[in-house]
Amino acid sequence: MKLRCYQKELVELSSGTDNVLIQADTGAGKTPVISELARMDRYVLCIAHTNILVKQLSRMLAKFNIVHGVLATKYTQRQCIIEHRKLDLENLFDQESNKHIVSIDSLISRFRRKLLMIDTQNPWVILVDEAHHMVDNNKWGKLLTIFPNARVIGVTATPCRLDQQSLARKKGGVFDRLIQASKLKQDSVRTLIEMGYLSDFKAYSVPERINTHKLKLGKYDFTYKSLEAETNKVVYEMAGDAVKHYKRLAKNKQALAFCVSIDIAQKTAEKFRKEGVPAAAIHSKQSATESARIFDLFEKRIIKVLVNVNMIGEGVDVPAIECLIMLRKTASFALIRQWCGRSLRPEENKPFAILIDHVGNLRTHGLPDLHVNWDLENPPQAKKTNLFPCPECFHLVDAWMDECPECGSNLKRAVDAKTETDVIYIDYDLVEIERRKIDENIKKEAIEKDLRENLVLLGENVGCMGGLAKSVHKIKMWFAEVMQEHKVSIYDLNMMFMKESGTGFWVSNFTFRDLNQNNDKCLKVYEKWARGYKNGR
C-alpha cells in the first residue's frame, strides 16, 4: 500500500530511540503510518483500546502484507481472519509471530493472570493508537513497567487531555517529542480538505433544550449523572428535533448520532423508526454479534441512522457517515474533534458532511477546521468562539457576517462599532448577549410552532404514571380527539391541557362512562372552560 507524502514524512520523523507522539488529524490516515512502522521493526506490539480498533488494525496490517498475531478472544481473532479474507489475503494470521495486535485491557489482564505468552524483556516497539490517553500513572502507563526495554510510538489526532495533564515525559507523561508533518502544522484540517483527503462540511446549531447551567464538570468531562439527568428531562423533545432536522437537512443520508445513555439512545432510535427512518442504537450491553450485525447493516446503508453510546468515537473508521448528529453535550475539545472527524472522511457522491449540533458543542469548541497549536507540554486552551446560528436555517455563521452564506438571510449584527477610517471594533460581550437573545427567540419560536403542531399529551411518559393519572390521560386523549372533530385547534387544546395539567378538573367533569359516548358534553365543557380562561379565571 502506497503512503501519502505526509505519511512518509511522519514515518521518517519517528526514527530514533526516544518515545514520540505523532499528531495527525482524524481521517489523515494514522493507521497506515502505524502499519508501516510495524513493518520496519522486529518486535512490535500494536495497542488499541477497543476490539473494533483491533479488527481495523489487523485489516490494515494485512493490506501491508504483514504477518501478525492477535492477542484476543477466539471471536475477535475470527473477525480479523474474516477481514483478511475480504481482501483475498491468506496466511497472514500467525500467533507465533513477533508482531501482535492487542487491546490495552486484554494485555493488562493477560499479564496479571500470567497468560501473556510473549517475552516482555525483548526490545519491543509499542505502537499505540489514540495515544493521548497515555500518562505514567494510568493503565496505559503500565506498558512501560511491563515492557522495560520498549520504545513507545503513539499516534493521535488530539494530543491533549481534558484534565490538562501533560503528555510530556518530564511532566508526568511518557513522550519525549511531538511530531507533525510540515504541510499540516498550519490549518491542517482545512489543508487536508483542499488536498481531497477530507470532506468539506456544513455545520448547523439548532435550539438547545438542555439546561447547561445544571451540568457539573468532572475530571474529564461533564459528570455522567448530571448529563443523563438533564438530557432525560427533554429526551422526547430532543428526539423529535433530531428527526425533524435530519429530514430537513440530511434526509436519507447515513447519519451517526451521539447520545449520553443507552436508554436515551434507544428512545431516540425508536423515534426515528416511528417517523419512517431506519435507525438502530448500538451500545456496550449488546452482544458482540448483535453490535456487529447492526454495524454491518449501517455500512450496507440499510440502517440510515446509527445512534451510539461510546461505541463509535476515537479511531473508529466508519466511511459511510455523511451526517453527524450531536445529542450529547461535552466539555472535551478532543472528543468533539474526534466526533467530527468521523464524518469528514470523503467518499463518492458526498460533496460535504453535515454536522447537526443540538447541544451547542460547536459554538463552545469551534468548527472542526479550527487551527490548533498543538504542544506536547502545554494543552491548548479553550477559546471563545464568535459563532451563532442563522435564525432562519440554523447554519453556523460568524457574528460579524451580514448575510447567511447558506440561505442568504440578512443577519442582525450585534456589535458596538466605532468606525475610524475603515477599522471596525467589535465588543464581543455584546455579541454574546445578542447571540443569547437570538437563541432565546429561536427557542420561543420552536416551542410556539411545536404547540401548534403537536399535542403535549403525546410527550407524556404514561409508563411512569399512577392508576388515576393513567385514567385521566385516557380521558384527555379521548377529549382531544373529539374536540379536533369540532375543529378546535391543537394550539388551543395545548393551552387547556397545560392550564389543567392536574387530575382535579378532569375527574370533576368526566367519568369513564363518558368515553366514546357523549361528544356534546366535551364541547360544553370546553366552551365553559374557554369563557373562564378568556375572562382571566
Backbone torsions as a table, in degrees:
resi	resn	phi	psi	omega
1	MET	NA	133.0	-175.5
2	LYS	-86.5	132.0	178.7
3	LEU	-84.5	150.3	173.2
4	ARG	-73.3	163.7	-175.2
5	CYS	-59.8	-42.3	-178.1
6	TYR	-73.5	-27.4	175.5
7	GLN	-67.3	-41.1	175.9
8	LYS	-60.2	-41.7	179.8
9	GLU	-62.7	-40.6	179.6
10	LEU	-63.9	-40.2	177.6
11	VAL	-62.4	-45.2	-179.3
12	GLU	-64.2	-40.1	-179.2
13	LEU	-69.6	-18.6	-177.2
14	SER	-80.3	-8.5	-177.1
15	SER	-65.0	150.6	-180.0
16	GLY	135.8	-165.0	-179.2
17	THR	-120.6	-5.1	-177.9
18	ASP	-89.5	171.6	177.1
19	ASN	-85.5	125.5	-176.5
20	VAL	-123.8	150.4	177.8
21	LEU	-118.1	121.9	-179.8
22	ILE	-95.8	125.7	175.1
23	GLN	-103.9	124.0	175.1
24	ALA	-150.1	131.5	-173.6
25	ASP	-61.5	155.5	176.2
26	THR	-55.7	127.1	-178.0
27	GLY	94.7	-8.7	179.7
28	ALA	-75.6	-16.4	178.2
29	GLY	96.7	63.7	178.9
30	LYS	-79.8	-32.5	-177.8
31	THR	-63.7	-39.3	173.6
32	PRO	-61.2	-34.5	176.9
33	VAL	-65.0	-43.8	176.7
34	ILE	-59.3	-44.1	-177.7
35	SER	-63.6	-42.8	178.4
36	GLU	-64.2	-40.2	176.7
37	LEU	-64.9	-36.9	178.5
38	ALA	-66.4	-34.4	179.7
39	ARG	-66.8	-29.3	-169.6
40	MET	-83.7	-18.9	-175.3
41	ASP	-114.3	162.4	-175.2
42	ARG	-83.5	-49.7	-179.2
43	TYR	-106.9	113.2	-173.0
44	VAL	-134.5	134.0	170.9
45	LEU	-121.8	121.9	174.8
46	CYS	-100.5	117.5	-174.3
47	ILE	-107.9	129.4	175.1
48	ALA	-124.5	171.3	-179.2
49	HIS	-109.5	0.7	172.8
50	THR	-143.1	159.5	178.6
51	ASN	-69.1	-27.2	176.1
52	ILE	-61.5	-41.5	179.2
53	LEU	-71.3	-31.5	175.6
54	VAL	-59.4	-44.7	-179.7
55	LYS	-64.6	-41.2	179.2
56	GLN	-65.1	-41.0	178.7
57	LEU	-64.3	-41.4	179.6
58	SER	-62.9	-40.1	178.2
59	ARG	-62.4	-42.9	-178.4
60	MET	-69.5	-40.6	176.8
61	LEU	-61.4	-36.2	177.6
62	ALA	-64.7	-38.4	177.5
63	LYS	-61.4	-29.5	178.0
64	PHE	-90.0	8.9	176.9
65	ASN	60.3	39.1	-178.9
66	ILE	-102.1	118.9	175.3
67	VAL	-71.6	131.7	-176.4
68	HIS	-156.0	162.6	173.8
69	GLY	-107.0	165.3	177.7
70	VAL	-128.9	115.7	179.8
71	LEU	-87.8	89.0	-175.0
72	ALA	-158.9	-175.0	177.4
73	THR	-68.9	163.2	178.2
74	LYS	-59.4	-35.9	-179.5
75	TYR	-62.8	-47.9	-179.4
76	THR	-65.1	-37.4	177.1
77	GLN	-62.0	-42.7	178.8
78	ARG	-63.7	-39.8	178.1
79	GLN	-60.7	-38.1	178.1
80	CYS	-66.9	-41.1	179.2
81	ILE	-63.7	-39.2	177.3
82	ILE	-62.0	-40.2	177.7
83	GLU	-61.2	-39.3	178.4
84	HIS	-63.7	-42.3	-177.9
85	ARG	-67.3	-31.2	175.7
86	LYS	-61.3	-26.8	179.1
87	LEU	-92.1	5.8	-177.5
88	ASP	61.0	37.5	179.2
89	LEU	-117.1	139.9	179.9
90	GLU	-129.7	162.0	172.1
91	ASN	62.8	26.3	175.7
92	LEU	-100.5	-6.5	179.4
93	PHE	-98.8	117.1	-176.2
94	ASP	-148.1	109.7	-178.9
95	GLN	-70.1	-12.1	177.7
96	GLU	-89.8	-0.3	-179.3
97	SER	-67.8	159.7	173.8
98	ASN	-91.0	9.9	178.4
99	LYS	-124.4	124.9	-173.7
100	HIS	-135.4	153.7	170.7
101	ILE	-115.1	136.8	-178.0
102	VAL	-155.4	148.8	172.7
103	SER	-81.6	154.0	-177.0
104	ILE	-62.1	-40.2	-178.9
105	ASP	-68.8	-39.8	178.7
106	SER	-65.2	-40.9	-179.6
107	LEU	-62.9	-48.3	-178.5
108	ILE	-65.6	-39.0	178.6
109	SER	-63.9	-44.4	179.1
110	ARG	-64.5	-38.7	179.1
111	PHE	-65.9	-43.4	-179.0
112	ARG	-63.9	-36.0	-179.0
113	ARG	-92.4	9.5	179.3
114	LYS	59.0	38.7	179.0
115	LEU	-114.0	8.7	179.4
116	LEU	-85.7	93.9	-170.0
117	MET	-85.9	52.2	172.3
118	ILE	-136.7	156.0	-178.3
119	ASP	-79.8	107.9	-176.1
120	THR	-73.0	-10.0	-178.4
121	GLN	-87.9	-7.9	179.9
122	ASN	-66.9	159.5	178.7
123	PRO	-78.9	71.2	-176.7
124	TRP	-69.7	144.8	164.8
125	VAL	-101.3	115.4	-176.9
126	ILE	-100.2	115.4	-179.5
127	LEU	-101.3	115.5	-172.6
128	VAL	-110.4	119.1	174.6
129	ASP	-82.4	146.1	-176.4
130	GLU	52.5	53.8	-169.7
131	ALA	-77.5	0.7	176.8
132	HIS	-68.0	-8.6	175.3
133	HIS	-77.0	-15.1	-168.8
134	MET	-81.8	115.9	165.2
135	VAL	-135.7	166.6	-169.8
136	ASP	-74.4	-12.1	-175.6
137	ASN	-112.0	17.5	175.0
138	ASN	-120.4	-173.0	-174.3
139	LYS	-63.5	-29.8	178.2
140	TRP	-70.2	-36.3	178.6
141	GLY	-66.2	-21.2	178.5
142	LYS	-65.1	-18.6	178.6
143	LEU	-58.1	-36.2	-178.4
144	LEU	-69.8	-26.5	176.7
145	THR	-80.0	-41.8	-179.0
146	ILE	-67.8	-38.5	-178.1
147	PHE	-118.2	82.6	-172.3
148	PRO	-65.5	-21.9	-177.4
149	ASN	-105.1	17.3	-174.0
150	ALA	-88.9	157.7	170.6
151	ARG	-115.0	136.3	-176.7
152	VAL	-107.6	129.3	170.8
153	ILE	-121.9	114.4	-178.6
154	GLY	-105.7	153.2	174.5
155	VAL	-129.4	143.3	177.8
156	THR	-162.9	154.5	172.7
157	ALA	-85.6	-24.5	-172.3
158	THR	-133.0	86.1	179.4
159	PRO	-75.1	66.6	178.3
160	CYS	-157.0	160.6	179.1
161	ARG	-130.7	146.5	-179.2
162	LEU	-63.9	-31.3	-179.6
163	ASP	-76.5	3.9	176.7
164	GLN	66.0	11.4	177.9
165	GLN	-71.0	136.6	-177.3
166	SER	-73.7	148.5	175.7
167	LEU	-93.6	-3.5	-179.6
168	ALA	-76.2	140.6	-177.0
169	ARG	-57.2	-41.7	-176.4
170	LYS	-72.4	-6.2	177.5
171	LYS	-122.3	25.1	176.1
172	GLY	101.4	-3.0	176.1
173	GLY	-91.5	-158.6	-178.5
174	VAL	-127.4	-1.4	-173.3
175	PHE	-106.5	145.7	-178.8
176	ASP	-95.4	-28.5	-179.4
177	ARG	-154.5	156.1	178.6
178	LEU	-106.2	136.3	-177.6
179	ILE	-117.1	132.8	173.0
180	GLN	-136.3	145.6	175.2
181	ALA	-68.0	141.6	-174.7
182	SER	-58.7	-38.4	-178.1
183	LYS	-73.7	-14.1	-173.6
184	LEU	-113.1	16.8	179.4
185	LYS	-79.9	-22.3	-178.9
186	GLN	-122.3	123.5	178.9
187	ASP	50.4	54.0	-171.8
188	SER	-62.5	-43.8	-178.3
189	VAL	-64.6	-45.4	179.3
190	ARG	-63.6	-37.4	177.5
191	THR	-63.4	-43.8	179.4
192	LEU	-65.4	-34.0	176.0
193	ILE	-64.6	-45.9	-179.5
194	GLU	-67.1	-28.9	177.5
195	MET	-79.1	-10.6	179.5
196	GLY	88.8	7.0	-179.2
197	TYR	-89.8	-15.2	173.7
198	LEU	-130.2	155.3	177.4
199	SER	-85.2	148.9	171.2
200	ASP	-72.0	177.0	-175.6
201	PHE	-149.5	160.5	168.6
202	LYS	-125.6	132.9	-174.8
203	ALA	-116.3	135.9	179.0
204	TYR	-127.7	139.9	177.0
205	SER	-122.2	104.3	-176.9
206	VAL	-87.8	163.0	-176.5
207	PRO	-54.2	133.1	-178.8
208	GLU	-81.9	144.4	177.5
209	ARG	-112.5	-18.7	-178.9
210	ILE	-77.7	137.5	175.2
211	ASN	-81.7	92.9	-174.7
212	THR	-67.9	-19.5	-179.8
213	HIS	-67.6	-19.4	-179.5
214	LYS	-96.2	0.5	177.2
215	LEU	-76.9	138.5	-179.6
216	LYS	-108.5	134.9	-177.4
217	LEU	-88.1	125.6	175.7
218	GLY	-96.2	-157.3	-176.7
219	LYS	-71.4	-39.2	-174.8
220	TYR	-112.7	-23.6	-175.9
221	ASP	-164.1	-176.5	170.4
222	PHE	-59.8	144.8	-178.8
223	THR	-63.9	144.0	-179.1
224	TYR	-60.4	-39.9	-176.9
225	LYS	-61.4	-45.5	-179.2
226	SER	-70.8	-38.1	177.8
227	LEU	-62.2	-47.6	-178.2
228	GLU	-64.9	-42.4	-177.5
229	ALA	-62.5	-47.4	-177.5
230	GLU	-71.4	-34.5	179.1
231	THR	-71.7	-36.7	179.8
232	ASN	-61.4	-30.5	-179.0
233	LYS	-64.8	-26.5	-174.8
234	VAL	-126.6	22.3	-171.8
235	VAL	-60.4	-40.7	-177.2
236	TYR	-71.2	-38.1	177.0
237	GLU	-65.4	-42.7	179.4
238	MET	-64.7	-40.7	179.2
239	ALA	-63.7	-41.0	177.4
240	GLY	-63.3	-42.5	176.9
241	ASP	-61.6	-41.4	-177.9
242	ALA	-60.0	-44.5	179.0
243	VAL	-65.5	-45.8	-177.0
244	LYS	-60.3	-47.5	-176.1
245	HIS	-77.6	-27.8	173.3
246	TYR	-62.9	-46.5	-179.3
247	LYS	-65.0	-33.5	-178.3
248	ARG	-76.2	-39.4	-171.2
249	LEU	-106.0	-25.6	-171.4
250	ALA	-144.9	35.9	-175.6
251	LYS	-55.7	130.8	178.4
252	ASN	69.6	6.9	176.2
253	LYS	-88.6	157.4	179.0
254	GLN	-76.2	116.0	-174.0
255	ALA	-120.2	143.4	176.0
256	LEU	-117.7	123.9	-179.3
257	ALA	-112.1	141.7	178.6
258	PHE	-109.4	125.4	178.3
259	CYS	-123.2	165.1	-174.6
260	VAL	-89.9	-26.8	-177.4
261	SER	-140.2	161.9	180.0
262	ILE	-63.4	-44.2	-179.0
263	ASP	-60.9	-44.3	179.8
264	ILE	-66.4	-39.4	178.4
265	ALA	-62.7	-42.6	-179.7
266	GLN	-66.2	-40.3	178.5
267	LYS	-66.1	-37.8	179.5
268	THR	-66.9	-44.9	178.3
269	ALA	-62.2	-38.4	179.6
270	GLU	-63.9	-40.0	179.0
271	LYS	-63.0	-42.2	177.1
272	PHE	-59.9	-46.0	-178.3
273	ARG	-62.9	-40.7	179.3
274	LYS	-62.5	-28.1	179.3
275	GLU	-92.8	13.8	173.8
276	GLY	85.2	13.8	179.9
277	VAL	-107.2	117.6	179.1
278	PRO	-59.8	120.4	-175.7
279	ALA	-147.3	156.5	177.2
280	ALA	-152.2	152.1	175.9
281	ALA	-100.4	141.8	177.4
282	ILE	-125.7	131.2	-174.2
283	HIS	-156.7	174.6	-170.5
284	SER	-73.3	-18.6	-178.6
285	LYS	-82.8	-7.3	175.6
286	GLN	-78.1	154.6	173.7
287	SER	-69.6	158.9	179.0
288	ALA	-59.7	-35.7	180.0
289	THR	-65.9	-43.8	-178.4
290	GLU	-66.8	-45.8	-179.8
291	SER	-65.1	-36.4	177.2
292	ALA	-65.1	-38.2	179.0
293	ARG	-64.5	-44.7	179.9
294	ILE	-65.4	-43.7	179.7
295	PHE	-59.8	-41.3	-179.9
296	ASP	-66.0	-41.1	178.5
297	LEU	-64.0	-34.6	177.1
298	PHE	-68.4	-44.1	179.5
299	GLU	-64.1	-29.4	178.4
300	LYS	-85.6	1.7	176.8
301	ARG	68.3	20.9	173.1
302	ILE	-79.4	-44.6	169.9
303	ILE	-88.2	128.9	-177.2
304	LYS	-92.4	-36.8	-178.2
305	VAL	-122.0	120.1	179.3
306	LEU	-106.4	113.4	-178.4
307	VAL	-98.6	118.3	-173.1
308	ASN	-123.8	156.0	176.6
309	VAL	-125.8	97.2	176.9
310	ASN	56.9	28.5	179.8
311	MET	-106.9	-28.7	-178.3
312	ILE	-129.1	87.0	-178.8
313	GLY	-132.4	-107.6	-175.4
314	GLU	-63.3	123.8	168.6
315	GLY	80.6	-18.3	-174.2
316	VAL	-72.0	128.1	-175.9
317	ASP	-95.8	108.2	178.0
318	VAL	-123.4	87.7	-172.1
319	PRO	-65.6	-16.8	-174.7
320	ALA	-81.2	-4.4	-174.4
321	ILE	-71.1	125.6	175.9
322	GLU	-114.5	-18.9	-176.5
323	CYS	-140.6	139.5	177.4
324	LEU	-117.4	128.7	-179.3
325	ILE	-117.9	114.5	-178.5
326	MET	-98.4	111.3	178.0
327	LEU	-115.7	10.3	178.5
328	ARG	-126.2	125.5	176.5
329	LYS	-77.3	140.7	176.8
330	THR	-140.9	147.4	175.6
331	ALA	-96.1	1.1	-174.8
332	SER	-93.3	113.5	175.8
333	PHE	-61.8	-41.8	-178.9
334	ALA	-62.0	-40.8	-178.4
335	LEU	-64.5	-40.5	177.9
336	ILE	-62.3	-43.1	178.7
337	ARG	-62.3	-39.1	179.2
338	GLN	-66.6	-45.8	179.7
339	TRP	-59.1	-51.1	-177.6
340	CYS	-62.1	-34.8	179.5
341	GLY	-61.4	-27.5	178.2
342	ARG	-60.1	-32.1	-174.0
343	SER	-95.8	-7.4	-174.0
344	LEU	-90.9	0.6	177.0
345	ARG	-70.2	128.6	-176.7
346	PRO	-76.6	154.9	172.8
347	GLU	-156.4	168.9	-176.8
348	GLU	-62.4	140.4	178.7
349	ASN	62.0	30.5	176.5
350	LYS	-124.5	92.7	-177.6
351	PRO	-69.3	-29.4	179.7
352	PHE	-165.1	159.0	173.7
353	ALA	-87.7	152.1	179.1
354	ILE	-114.7	120.4	179.4
355	LEU	-108.4	118.6	179.9
356	ILE	-115.2	109.4	-173.3
357	ASP	-104.6	114.3	-179.2
358	HIS	-96.6	-2.4	-171.9
359	VAL	-131.2	11.1	174.7
360	GLY	76.6	18.7	-178.6
361	ASN	-63.8	-43.1	-176.3
362	LEU	-69.7	-33.1	178.2
363	ARG	-71.8	-25.4	177.9
364	THR	-81.9	-45.4	-171.4
365	HIS	-104.0	-10.0	-179.7
366	GLY	94.8	165.2	179.2
367	LEU	-72.1	159.1	-173.9
368	PRO	-66.8	-12.3	176.9
369	ASP	-99.5	13.1	176.5
370	LEU	-62.1	129.7	179.6
371	HIS	-70.2	139.2	179.2
372	VAL	-128.2	130.9	173.0
373	ASN	-88.0	92.4	-178.2
374	TRP	-73.0	137.4	-179.1
375	ASP	-142.0	130.0	-176.3
376	LEU	-62.9	-38.3	-174.7
377	GLU	-88.3	-33.2	-174.2
378	ASN	-121.7	108.1	179.4
379	PRO	-60.6	149.8	179.5
380	PRO	-64.3	142.4	179.6
381	GLN	-92.9	145.8	179.8
382	ALA	-63.8	137.9	178.3
383	LYS	-117.9	144.0	178.9
384	LYS	-71.9	125.5	178.8
385	THR	-90.0	161.8	177.6
386	ASN	-120.5	42.6	179.2
387	LEU	-97.8	142.8	170.5
388	PHE	-148.9	155.4	-176.1
389	PRO	-81.0	140.1	172.3
390	CYS	-59.1	129.6	-178.4
391	PRO	-61.5	-20.6	-176.9
392	GLU	-90.9	-50.0	-172.7
393	CYS	-116.1	-5.2	179.1
394	PHE	71.1	8.6	175.7
395	HIS	-64.1	134.5	-178.9
396	LEU	-74.3	126.5	-178.9
397	VAL	-132.0	162.2	174.7
398	ASP	-73.6	146.9	-173.6
399	ALA	-62.0	-25.3	-175.5
400	TRP	-91.6	3.1	-178.1
401	MET	-76.9	144.2	179.0
402	ASP	-87.5	-29.3	-173.7
403	GLU	-137.2	138.2	177.7
404	CYS	-69.7	123.8	-179.0
405	PRO	-70.1	-14.1	-177.7
406	GLU	-89.0	-52.1	-175.1
407	CYS	-112.3	-6.8	177.0
408	GLY	82.1	6.5	-178.7
409	SER	-67.6	146.0	172.8
410	ASN	-71.8	133.6	-177.4
411	LEU	-106.1	133.5	177.7
412	LYS	-74.7	120.1	-177.3
413	ARG	-90.1	121.8	179.8
414	ALA	-101.8	84.7	-177.8
415	VAL	-136.2	149.0	170.1
416	ASP	-97.5	88.2	-169.9
417	ALA	-97.0	129.7	174.1
418	LYS	-123.2	114.9	-174.6
419	THR	-96.0	115.6	172.4
420	GLU	-123.9	118.3	-166.8
421	THR	56.3	-120.9	-177.7
422	ASP	-119.1	28.7	-179.4
423	VAL	-102.9	133.2	178.2
424	ILE	-112.0	128.5	178.4
425	TYR	-101.8	129.0	-175.3
426	ILE	-110.7	128.5	174.3
427	ASP	-88.8	104.2	-173.2
428	TYR	-69.3	-24.8	176.2
429	ASP	-65.9	-40.1	177.1
430	LEU	-67.0	-35.5	176.0
431	VAL	-60.3	-43.9	-179.0
432	GLU	-65.1	-42.7	179.3
433	ILE	-61.9	-45.2	-179.9
434	GLU	-65.9	-36.5	179.3
435	ARG	-63.6	-38.5	177.9
436	ARG	-66.9	-38.4	177.3
437	LYS	-61.3	-43.3	178.8
438	ILE	-61.0	-43.5	178.9
439	ASP	-59.5	-44.7	-178.3
440	GLU	-63.7	-41.6	178.3
441	ASN	-63.6	-40.1	178.6
442	ILE	-63.5	-42.3	179.6
443	LYS	-62.3	-45.3	-179.3
444	LYS	-61.9	-43.2	179.2
445	GLU	-63.5	-39.2	179.4
446	ALA	-66.2	-41.3	179.6
447	ILE	-66.0	-44.2	179.9
448	GLU	-60.5	-43.3	179.3
449	LYS	-64.2	-40.6	-179.9
450	ASP	-63.8	-40.2	-179.8
451	LEU	-65.9	-26.9	180.0
452	ARG	-85.0	-17.5	-173.9
453	GLU	-112.1	-24.7	-172.2
454	ASN	-133.2	134.0	175.5
455	LEU	-68.7	132.5	179.7
456	VAL	-63.9	-23.2	179.8
457	LEU	-61.2	-30.8	-174.6
458	LEU	-70.0	-17.5	179.4
459	GLY	-92.9	-1.7	-178.4
460	GLU	-74.2	142.2	178.3
461	ASN	-89.0	90.5	-175.1
462	VAL	-62.7	-32.6	-177.7
463	GLY	-61.8	-24.4	-179.0
464	CYS	-92.2	-0.3	-176.4
465	MET	-83.1	153.3	172.2
466	GLY	-80.1	-178.9	-175.4
467	GLY	-62.0	-47.5	-179.3
468	LEU	-65.2	-42.4	-179.2
469	ALA	-62.4	-38.9	177.9
470	LYS	-64.3	-40.1	179.5
471	SER	-64.6	-43.5	179.5
472	VAL	-65.1	-36.4	178.4
473	HIS	-60.8	-41.5	178.9
474	LYS	-63.2	-41.3	179.1
475	ILE	-63.3	-44.1	-178.7
476	LYS	-64.4	-39.7	178.6
477	MET	-65.0	-41.5	176.6
478	TRP	-64.1	-44.1	179.5
479	PHE	-58.4	-45.0	-179.2
480	ALA	-61.9	-41.8	-179.3
481	GLU	-63.9	-42.8	179.8
482	VAL	-65.0	-44.0	-176.2
483	MET	-68.7	-30.2	176.0
484	GLN	-68.6	-30.1	174.1
485	GLU	-65.9	-29.3	177.6
486	HIS	-88.1	13.8	174.8
487	LYS	68.1	23.7	173.2
488	VAL	-78.6	131.8	-173.8
489	SER	-71.1	155.6	176.6
490	ILE	-60.6	-37.8	-179.5
491	TYR	-62.0	-45.8	-179.6
492	ASP	-64.7	-38.2	177.3
493	LEU	-64.8	-41.3	178.8
494	ASN	-62.1	-39.1	177.5
495	MET	-60.9	-40.2	-179.9
496	MET	-68.9	-44.1	-177.7
497	PHE	-66.8	-35.4	178.5
498	MET	-72.2	-35.1	178.0
499	LYS	-70.9	-40.8	-179.2
500	GLU	-107.2	60.7	-175.1
501	SER	-79.8	-16.8	179.1
502	GLY	-82.4	-172.8	-178.2
503	THR	-94.3	-21.3	-171.9
504	GLY	-57.0	-48.9	-177.9
505	PHE	-59.4	-43.1	-173.7
506	TRP	-75.8	-37.2	178.2
507	VAL	-68.1	-35.3	-178.0
508	SER	-75.7	-19.5	-176.2
509	ASN	-108.1	-21.8	-174.6
510	PHE	-137.6	157.0	170.4
511	THR	-131.1	171.3	178.1
512	PHE	-62.7	-25.1	179.1
513	ARG	-64.5	-24.5	-179.4
514	ASP	-73.0	-23.2	-174.6
515	LEU	-57.0	128.0	175.4
516	ASN	63.1	17.4	-177.9
517	GLN	-120.8	-56.3	-168.2
518	ASN	-109.3	84.1	-179.0
519	ASN	-68.2	-34.3	-178.7
520	ASP	-64.4	-32.6	-179.8
521	LYS	-62.5	-40.4	178.5
522	CYS	-57.7	-46.8	-177.2
523	LEU	-64.7	-40.7	179.5
524	LYS	-64.7	-43.0	-180.0
525	VAL	-63.7	-42.4	-178.9
526	TYR	-65.3	-45.8	-178.5
527	GLU	-62.2	-38.6	178.0
528	LYS	-65.2	-43.2	-179.9
529	TRP	-65.3	-42.3	-176.9
530	ALA	-63.3	-39.1	178.5
531	ARG	-63.3	-43.3	179.1
532	GLY	-66.1	-37.8	-179.6
533	TYR	-65.8	-42.4	-179.6
534	LYS	-68.0	-28.3	179.7
535	ASN	-85.5	5.5	175.1
536	GLY	82.2	17.2	-179.2
537	ARG	-77.7	NA	NA
